[in-house]
Amino acid sequence: MDIATGTADIALELSKIKGSKITGLDISEKMLDVGRQKVTERNLENKVSLVSGDAENLSFSKNTFDLISIGFGVRNFQNLEKGLLESFRVLREGGTLIILETSVPQNRLVKLFYLLFSRTFIPLVGFLFSKDKKEKLDKGLEKTKENVFGKLSRVVAGKTTIDELALDDIEEALITSDIGVETTLKIIGKLEERVAKDKYINTAELNDFLKAEISLLMKEGYDEIPKVDGPYVIMVVGVNGVGKTTTIGKLAHQFKQQGKKVVLGAADTFRAAAVDQLVIWADRVGVEIVKQDMGSDPASVCFDTLQSVKASGADVVIIDTAGRLHNKINLMNELTKIKNVMAKVILEAPHDVMLVLDASTGQNAIEQATQFTKATEVNSLALTKLDGTAKGGVVIGISDQFQIPVRYIGVGEGVEDLQVFNKNEFVDSLFN
């Protein structure tokens, strides 16, 4: 593995080693796109795979790589110790770790130039390449920010302090911003304690207080696939129209970019063109798909899918299910049947039941989550269509109320616009 691969120059050199398979990792998708073009031009797709990731939180199992190179990237680690420990974790016993860094020149003039280049120019380039995802998140949450914190701004306008008289207005602003009643009451309860203790807080302190409290209430997302015996099976559920099929396609793309072999199971056999839509996505991202005719038993599709991948070396299986109205208990019961059939083939399958919700539906998304969690075990959440809606505050309420990790959020139409949920970045985008 080549960490901080950038545009893949070192990864391409390493690929010249006979019998080698190279994984290049970088935090910047833009730099990786340049590298992928180089890989394609050299017809090295079977030898070199470039994946997006954080060197300090590697999504690989222990003892994965025989050799790890870090070319001029250690200087940019936020936490040097953590980054190096992660490298040693995924390095096989007896493996090789190569760190490339320039030495500091002794000539005064050259030294000054070196310091300017390494501490200013290189970090600036990395920043320009890596900030695109955060900018996409900021843009996707613009309407939510205006809705949630526009209301709060109007509540505190002209006030220098926040006292008990303002608490009711703040409570109303949060509730009407789709954060939800239960979560709002928790926030207001903490705020009342703070006001009672300090007698008052100013508006700047209120901003910091809300950021801290909302971050504490939400569960952190995660991108790493746990190590299991055989393929990791994800069953995707949700009502019609929330974006399940699109989410599956984007997930398949992300996992493939991480170097994983992905297979899709088209178990939505009731909705017209559902299978065709998934086939299009499979072709688009270059992954396998298992399907049957329209009207087939969904449990049968799942059985065939898992049987076909059990010995194929697949890393991830993503099962699409029919969109179910959350108030139809007979349809919900079918989820139990599908899960039981899966477990006959792979004992612990599905390993992850992911509920997809449309954030633009606001409080209805919370109701859907309530009904689905009653009907089946839900392990993770994906919230789509955050871009263009003012109801993104529902992410806060859902994460807090159900204590289920929000794993992904959709902030655009592009294949890269399904982002791993980072609660701190989410809160930062809302408040800054």
VOPAKE-695649 format. One record per atom (N, C-alpha, C): x, y, z. Coordinates in steps of 0.1 Angstrom, whole numbers, plus 2048, in hexadecimal, padded with zeros to 3 digits. Layout:
REM VOPAKE-695649
XYZ
...
REM end
This chain:
REM VOPAKE-695649
8087F4800
800800800
80980C800
8058167F8
80B8237F8
80282D7FE
80683280A
7FE83C812
80284A80D
7F885380D
7FA860807
7FF85F7F9
7F88577F1
7FC8547E3
7FA8607DA
7F18697DD
7EF8757D5
7EB8717C7
7F38747BD
7F08717AF
7F68647AB
7FA85C7B4
7FD84E7B2
80B84B7AC
8148557AC
8218537A6
8298487AD
82A8487BA
83183D7C1
82A8307BF
81D8307C0
8158237BE
81881D7B0
8198257A6
81C820798
82A81B798
83382179F
84181B79F
84180E7A6
83A80D7B1
8398007B9
8337F57B1
82A7F97A7
8237EF79F
82D7E7796
8397ED794
8437E678C
8497DA792
8477D879F
84B7CD7A7
8437C17A2
84A7B679D
8447AB798
83A7A47A2
82E7A179D
82479B7A6
81E7A37B0
8207B07B0
81B7B97BA
80D7BE7B7
8057C17C1
7F87C87C0
7F87D37CA
7F67DF7C5
7F87EB7CC
7EA7F27CF
7E97F67DC
7DE7FF7E0
7E480D7E4
7DF8177DD
7E38257E0
7D882C7E7
7DC8327F2
7D28397FB
7D58487FC
7CA8507FB
7CC85E7FD
7BE864802
7BF86F809
7B387580E
7AC87E803
7B38817F8
7AE88A7EE
7A98827E2
79C8837E0
79687C7D4
79B8837C7
79D8907C7
7A18977BB
7AF8927B7
7B88907C0
7C688B7BD
7C587C7B9
7BC8757BF
7BA8677BB
7B48667AD
7AC86F7A9
7A686F79C
7B1870791
7BB879794
7C787B78B
7CF86E78B
7D0868796
7D885B797
7D185078F
7C384F791
7BC84578A
7BD84677B
7BD852776
7C0854768
7CD84F763
7D785176B
7E584B768
7E483C768
7DD836772
7DC827773
7D5822766
7CA829762
7C3824756
7CB82574A
7D3830748
7DB83373D
7E682873B
7EA822747
7F5818747
7EF80A747
7E2809747
7DB7FC747
7DF7F4753
7DF7FA75F
7E37F476B
7D87F2775
7CC7F2770
7C07F1779
7C07E4782
7C67DA77C
7C77CD784
7D27CC78E
7DB7D678D
7E77D6797
7E67E27A1
7E07ED79D
7E07F97A5
7D17FD7A8
7CD7FE7B5
7C08037B8
7C280F7C2
7BB81A7BF
7BD8267C7
7B08297CF
7B282B7DC
7A682C7E5
7A78387ED
79C83E7F1
79B84A7F9
79B845808
7A384C810
7A384881E
7AD851826
7AB84F833
7B385783D
7BE84E842
7CB852841
7D684A845
7D6847854
7CF84F85C
7CE84D86A
7C284586F
7BA841865
7AE838868
7AC82F85C
7B682685A
7B681D84E
7AB81384F
7A4811844
798807843
79D7FA83E
7A87F5843
7AD7E883F
7B07E084C
7AF7D284A
7B17C9856
7C07C9859
7C27C3865
7D07C0869
7D77B785F
7E57BA85E
7ED7B1856
7E97B0847
7E57BB841
7E07BB833
7EB7BC829
7F67C482C
7FF7C8822
80E7C3825
8157BF81B
8237BB81C
82C7C781D
8287D2816
8317DE816
8287EA816
82C7F481E
82580181E
82F80C81C
82C815812
834820810
82D82D813
833837819
82D84481C
83784E816
83385380A
83C85C803
83986B806
84187180F
83F87F812
831883817
82C87981F
81E87B824
81E87C834
82887683A
829876849
82888484E
82E88E847
82E89C84C
81F8A284D
81689B846
8088A1846
7FF899850
80488F857
7FC888861
7F889186C
7EB89186F
7E689987A
7EB894887
7EC887888
7F1880894
7FB87688F
808879891
81387088B
813862891
81186289F
8118558A6
80584C8A1
7FA85289F
7EE84A89B
7F084588D
7F584E884
7F784A876
80183F875
80C83F87C
81683587C
811828882
80982888D
80381D893
7F9816889
7F281E882
7E9818878
7F081186D
7FC817868
80481085E
809803863
80E80286F
8137F6875
8087EC877
7FC7F087A
7F17E787C
7ED7DF86F
7ED7E6864
7E97DF857
7F57D8850
8027DB856
80E7D5850
8107C7855
8127BD84C
8147AF851
8217AE859
8227A4862
82E7A1869
83979E860
8447A5862
8507A4859
84F7AC84C
8447B484B
8427BD840
84C7C9840
84B7D1836
8547DD834
84C7EA834
8517F383D
84B80183D
85680B838
85381282D
85C81B827
856829828
85E83282F
85A840830
863849829
85E85081F
866859817
86486881C
86E86E820
86E87C824
87B883820
87A88F81C
886897819
88E89B825
89B89B825
8A38A0830
8A38AF82F
8A58B583B
8A58C483C
8B38C9837
8B48D182D
8C18D6828
8C88DF832
8D58E0832
8DD8E883B
8DF8F6836
8E08F8829
8E2905823
8D690E827
8D991A82C
8CF922832
8C4926827
8C992A81B
8BF92E811
8B792280C
8BD91780A
8B690B805
8AD906810
8B190781D
8A9903828
89C90C829
89D919827
892921827
88891D81C
88D91B810
885916805
87E909808
88590080E
8808F3812
8748F581B
8768FD826
86C8FF830
85F905829
86190E820
85691581A
84E90B811
85690280A
8508F8801
8488EE809
84F8E8813
8498DD81B
83E8E1824
83F8ED82A
8358F1834
82A8F982F
82C8FF823
82290881D
81C902810
825900807
8208FC7F9
8198EE7F9
8208E47FF
81B8D77FF
80E8D5807
80D8DB813
8008DA81A
7F58E2813
7F88ED80C
7EE8F4805
7E98EC7F9
7F18E57F2
7ED8DC7E7
7E48D17EC
7E88CB7F7
7E08C17FE
7D28C6802
7D28D2808
7C68D880C
7BC8DB800
7C28E07F6
7BA8E37EA
7B48D77E4
7BB8CC7E4
7B68BF7DF
7AC8B87E8
7AD8BA7F5
7A58B27FF
7998B9804
7988C6802
78D8CE807
7808CC800
7808C57F4
7748C57EC
7688BE7F2
76B8B37FA
7608AC801
75A8B480B
7628BC813
75C8C481D
7548D0817
7598D580C
7518DF805
7448DA800
7448CD7FB
7388C77F6
72E8C5802
7338C280D
72B8C0819
7258CE81D
72D8D881E
7298E6821
71E8EA818
7208E880B
7168EC801
7098E4802
70A8D7805
6FF8CE806
6F68D2812
6FC8D881D
6F58DB829
6F18EA82A
6F38F181F
6F08FF81F
6E2902824
6D88FC81E
6CA8FE821
6C68FA82F
6CC8EF834
6CA8EB842
6D08F584B
6DC8FA848
6E2904850
6DA911851
6D4915846
6CC921846
6BF91E84E
6BA91284D
6AD90F855
6B090E864
6B9906867
6BB903876
6C190F87D
6CC914877
6D391F87F
6CF92D87A
6C792D870
6C093A86D
6B693D877
6AF93387B
6A4934885
6AB938893
6B6931896
6BD9348A2
6C29438A2
6C7947897
6CD954896
6C295F899
6B695C893
6AB965895
6A69668A4
6A795A8AB
6A49598B9
6AD9628C2
6BA9618BF
6C49688C7
6C79768C2
6C197A8B7
6C49878B1
6C29928BB
6CC99B8BC
6CB9A68C5
6CD9A38D4
6CF9968D7
6D29928E5
6E19918E7
6E69958F3
6F49938F6
6F59878FF
6EA982905
6EB97790E
6DF96E90B
6E196190F
6D695790E
6D195491C
6C595891F
6C095592D
6B494C92B
6AD949936
6A2940936
69694492D
69595192B
68A956922
68C952914
699950910
69C94D902
69B93E900
69B93690A
69C927908
690922901
684927903
6789228FC
6799258ED
67E9308EA
67F9348DC
68A92B8D5
6959288DC
69F91F8D7
6999118D5
69190C8DE
68B8FF8DD
6828FE8D1
67A9098CF
6719098C3
6799098B6
6849108B6
68C9118AA
6929038A6
6978FC8B0
69D8EF8AE
6928E58AA
6878E58B0
67C8DB8AD
6778DD89F
6758EA89B
6708ED88D
67B8EB883
6878E8886
6928E587D
6948D787A
68A8CE87E
68B8C087B
6958B8883
69A8BE88E
6A38B7897
69C8AD89F
68F8AF8A1
6868A68A9
6848AA8B7
6788A68BD
6758AB8CA
67E8A58D5
6808988D4
6888918DE
6968968DF
69D8988D3
6AA89D8D3
6AB8AC8D8
6A18B38D3
6A18C28D7
6A08C38E6
6978BB8ED
6958BB8FB
6A28B8903
6AA8AF8FD
6B78AC903
6C18B8902
6C18BE8F7
6C98CA8F5
6C58D58FE
6B88D88FF
6B38E3907
6B58E0916
6B48D391A
6B78CF928
6C58D292C
6CF8CF923
6DD8D2925
6DF8E2926
6D88E991D
6D98F791C
6D48FE929
6C88F892E
6C38FE93A
6CC8FC946
6D38F0946
6DD8EE951
6E88F9950
6ED8FB944
6F7905942
6F3913946
6E7917942
6E2924945
6E0926954
6DB91B95A
6D991B969
6E691D970
6F091696B
6FD917972
704924970
704929963
70B936960
702942961
6F5940963
6EB94B963
6E794F955
6F295094D
6EF95493F
6FC950937
6FA94E92A
70594C920
703956915
70E95A90E
70C963903
70A95A8F6
7069618EB
70295A8DF
70E9538D9
71A9588DA
7269508D5
7289438DD
7269438EA
7269378F2
71B92D8EE
7109338EB
70492A8E6
7089228DA
70F9288D1
7139228C5
71D9168C8
7269198D0
73090F8D4
7299038DC
7209078E5
7198FD8ED
7118F48E4
70A8F98DA
7018F18D1
70A8E78C9
7158EC8C4
71F8E48BC
7238D88C5
7278DB8D1
72C8D08DA
7228C68DD
7168CB8E1
70B8C28E5
7068B98D9
7048BF8CE
7008B88C2
70A8AD8BE
7178B08BF
7218A68BC
72089B8C5
71E89D8D2
71D8938DC
71188A8DA
70688F8D5
6FA8888D3
6FA87E8C7
7028818BD
7028798B1
70D86E8B2
7098638AB
7128588AA
71B85A89E
72885689F
731858894
72F84E889
73185287D
730848872
73D840871
73D836868
74982E866
749828858
755826853
756821845
75D814844
76380F84F
76A80384F
7617F784F
7637ED846
75C7E1846
7627D7850
75B7D385A
7617C9864
7657BC85D
76F7B6862
7747A985D
76B79E861
766797857
75D78C85A
76177F852
75C774855
75F76884E
757767841
75D76B836
75676C829
75277A826
74977C81C
745789818
73D791823
73F79E824
7377A682D
72A7AA825
71E7A782C
7117A8825
70A7B482B
7067BD822
6FE7C9826
6F07C881F
6E67C8828
6D87C8822
6D37D6824
6CE7DC819
6CA7EA818
6BB7EA818
6B57F1822
6A67F2823
6A2801823
695803821
68F810821
683811818
67B81B819
66F81D811
672821803
6688207FA
66A8247ED
66E8337EC
6778367E2
67A8447DF
68584B7E8
68B8437F1
69484A7FA
6A284A7F4
6A48427E9
6B28427E3
6BA8367E6
6B382A7E9
6BA81E7EC
6C38197E1
6BE8187D5
6C68137CA
6D281C7C7
6D08297C7
6DB8327C4
6E58317CF
6E18307DC
6EA82E7E7
6F38227E5
6EC8177E1
6F380A7DF
6FE80B7D4
6FA8127C9
7048147BF
71081C7C3
70E8277CB
71982F7D0
7218287DA
71B81F7E2
7228177EC
72B80D7E5
7258077DA
72D7FD7D3
73A8047CD
7388107C8
7438187C2
74E81A7CD
74981F7D9
7538227E3
75B8157E8
75480A7E9
75A7FE7EE
7647F97E3
7607FA7D6
7697F67CC
7767FF7CB
77480C7CE
7808157CE
7898117DA
78480B7E4
78C8067EF
7937F97EC
7917F47E0
7987E77DC
7907DB7DF
7837DC7E3
77B7D17E6
7737CC7DA
7707BE7DA
7687B87D0
75A7B97D5
7517BF7CD
7437C27D1
7397BA7C8
72F7B47CF
7247AE7C7
7177B47CC
70E7B77C3
7007BC7C6
6F67B17C5
6EC7B17CE
6E17A87CD
6D47B07CA
6CD7AD7BF
6C17B57BB
6B57AE7C1
6B27B07CE
6A77AA7D4
69A7B27D4
69B7BE7CE
68E7C67CC
6887C17BF
6807B77C0
67A7B17B4
66C7B57B2
6677BF7B9
6597C37B8
6577D07B1
6607D97B3
65F7E67AC
6637E679E
65C7EB795
65F7EB787
66C7F2785
6757EC77D
6827F2779
68C7F2784
6897ED790
6937EE79B
69F7E6798
69D7DA793
6A97D178F
6B17D8784
6AA7DE77A
6B17E476F
6B97F0774
6B47F877E
6BC803784
6C87FE78B
6C77F3792
6D37EE799
6DD7E878F
6D87E2784
6E17DD77A
6E97E9774
6E37F4771
6E980076C
6F4804775
6F1805782
6FB80978C
7077FF78D
7047F278C
70E7E878C
7187E9780
7127EC774
71A7EE768
7227FB76A
71C80576F
723812771
72F812779
72E80A784
73A80A78E
7427FE78C
73E7F4783
7467E9780
7467DE78B
73A7DA790
7397D079A
72F7C5795
7307B979B
7277AE797
7197B079D
70F7AA797
7017AA79C
6FB79D79A
6F37997A4
6EB78C7A4
6DC7917A3
6D578C799
6C7790798
6BE784793
6B1786795
6A777D790
69C785789
69277E783
68778477C
67F78D786
678797780
66E79E788
66479578E
66079879B
6567907A2
65C7847A9
6697827A8
66F7767AF
66F7797BE
67176E7C5
67176F7D4
67E7767D8
67D7817DF
6897887E3
6937807EB
68D7777F4
69576F7FC
69D7657F3
6977617E8
69E7587DF
6AA75F7D8
6A876C7D5
6B37747CF
6BF7757D9
6BB7787E5
6C67797F0
6CD76C7F1
6C67617F1
6CC7537F3
6D67517E7
6D17547DB
6DA7527CF
6E675B7D0
6E47677D4
6EF7717D5
6FA76C7DE
6F67687EA
7007647F4
7077567F0
6FF74E7EA
7057417E5
70F7447DB
70D74D7D2
71674F7C7
7237567CB
72275E7D6
72E7657DA
73675F7E5
7307547EB
73674E7F7
7447497F4
7467437E8
75373E7E5
75A7467DA
7557527D7
75B75A7CC
7657647D0
7677657DD
77176F7E2
76C77D7E3
75E77F7E2
75978D7E4
75B7927F2
75D79F7F3
7607A5800
7537AB806
74A7B17FD
73E7B8801
7327B47F8
7277B17FE
71B7AE7F7
7107B87FC
70A7BF7F3
7007C97F6
6F37C47F0
6E97C27F9
6DC7BD7F4
6D27C87F4
6CB7CA7E8
6C17D47E7
6B37CD7EA
6AB7D47F2
69E7CE7F5
6937D87F0
6877D27EF
67C7DA7EA
6787E57F4
6757F17EE
6717FC7F7
6647F87FE
6647F980B
6597F5813
65380181B
64680281A
63F80C822
640808830
644812838
64780F846
63B80B84E
62F80D849
62380A851
61D7FD84C
6247F5844
61F7E883F
6267DD845
6207D7850
6277CD858
62A7C1850
6227BD846
6247B183F
6317B2836
6337BD831
63F7C082A
64C7C0833
64A7C583F
6557C5848
6597B784C
64F7AE84D
6517A0851
65A799847
65979E83A
661798830
67079A832
6747A5839
6827A883C
68779D845
67F79984E
68378E857
68678184F
67D77E846
67F77283D
68C773835
68F77F82F
69B781828
6A777E830
6A778483C
6B2783846
6B5774849
6AA76D84C
6AB75F850
6B1756845
6AD759838
6B275282D
6C175582B
6C576282C
6D376582C
6DC75D836
6D775C842
6DE75684C
6E074784A
6D8741841
6DA73383E
6E6731835
6EA73B82E
6F673B825
70274082C
70174C832
70C752839
707754847
70C74E851
70674D85E
70275A864
70B764863
70877186A
70277C860
6FF778854
6FA78184A
6EB78484E
6E679184B
6EF79C847
6F67A2852
7037A6850
70B7AC85A
7077BA85D
7017C1854
6FC7CF855
6EF7D184E
6E57D5856
6D87D9850
6D87E884F
6D97EE843
6DA7FC842
6CD80283D
6C880B846
6BB812843
6BE81F83B
6B982182F
6BA82D828
6AE83682A
6B184282D
6A684C830
6A9858828
69E85F824
69E86B81C
69E877826
6A987E827
6A9889831
69F89482D
69C895821
6938A081D
68589E822
681892827
67489082C
67389483B
67E898841
67D89E84F
679894859
66E897860
66988F86B
664882867
66088185A
65B874855
66686A855
67286E853
67E866853
68085F861
67D86786B
67E862879
67385887B
66785A876
65C850877
660843870
666844864
66A83885D
674831865
67E83886A
688831873
68282A87F
678831885
67182B890
66B81D88C
66481D881
65D81187D
666806878
67180A871
67A80086D
6827F9878
686801882
68D7FC88D
6857F3896
6777F5896
66E7EC89D
66D7DF895
66E7DF888
66B7D487F
6787CB87D
6847D187E
6907C987B
69C7D1882
6A67C9884
6B27CF88A
6B97D887F
6BB7E4882
6C27EE879
6D07F187F
6DA7EF877
6E87F187C
6EE7FF878
6E980486D
6EF811868
6E5819860
6E782585E
6DE82E857
6E683584B
6DF838841
6E3840836
6D984A833
6DC857834
6D2862831
6D6868824
6CC86881B
6CE86D80D
6C887B80C
6CB882801
6C488E7FC
6C6899806
6D189A80D
6D48A5816
6D68B280E
6DB8B1802
6DD8BD7FA
6CF8C27F5
6CD8CE7F6
6C08D47F1
6B58D47FB
6B78CE807
6AC8CE811
6B08D781D
6A68DC823
6A88E482F
6A58DC83C
6A38CF83A
69F8C6845
6AA8BD849
6B78C0846
6C28B884A
6C48B7859
6BD8BF861
6BE8BE870
6B98B1875
6B28AA86C
6AC89C870
6B8892872
6C389586C
6CF88C86E
6D388C87D
6D2897884
6D5899892
6CC89089A
6BF892898
6B488B89F
6B587C89E
6B7878891
6B786988F
6C3863895
6CF869894
6DB86489A
6DA8628A9
6D486D8AF
6D286D8BE
6C88638C2
6BC8648BC
6B085C8C1
6B284D8C0
6B88498B5
6B983A8B3
6C78358B7
6D083D8B9
6DE8398BD
6E382E8B3
6E08308A6
6E582889B
6EE831893
6FA82C890
703835888
6FE83987B
6FE846878
6FB84B86B
709848863
70883F85A
71483B853
718843847
70D84783F
71084F833
70585A832
70986582C
70086F828
702873819
6F7876813
6F7879805
6F6888803
70088F7FD
70089D7FC
7018A27ED
6FD8997E4
6FD89C7D6
6FA8907CD
6F98937C0
6F68887B7
7018807B2
70E8857B3
71987E7AE
71C8717B6
7248687AF
72785B7B5
73085D7C2
7378687C3
74086B7CE
7398737D9
72C8767D7
72587F7E0
71E8777EB
72086A7ED
71B8637F8
727863802
72786B80C
73286C815
731864822
73C85F827
73C85A834
73986583E
72F862847
72B86C850
73586F85B
73987B85C
742880867
73B88A86F
73788787B
72F890883
73589D885
74289D887
7498AA88A
7488B387E
74B8AD872
74A8B5866
73C8BA863
7328B1866
7248B5864
7218C186D
7248C0879
7218CB882
7288D887E
7358D687A
73D8E2876
7378E986A
7318E1860
72B8E6855
71E8EE858
7178EA863
70B8F1867
70E8FE86E
7188FE876
71B90A87E
724914879
72D91086F
73791A86A
73391F85C
REM end
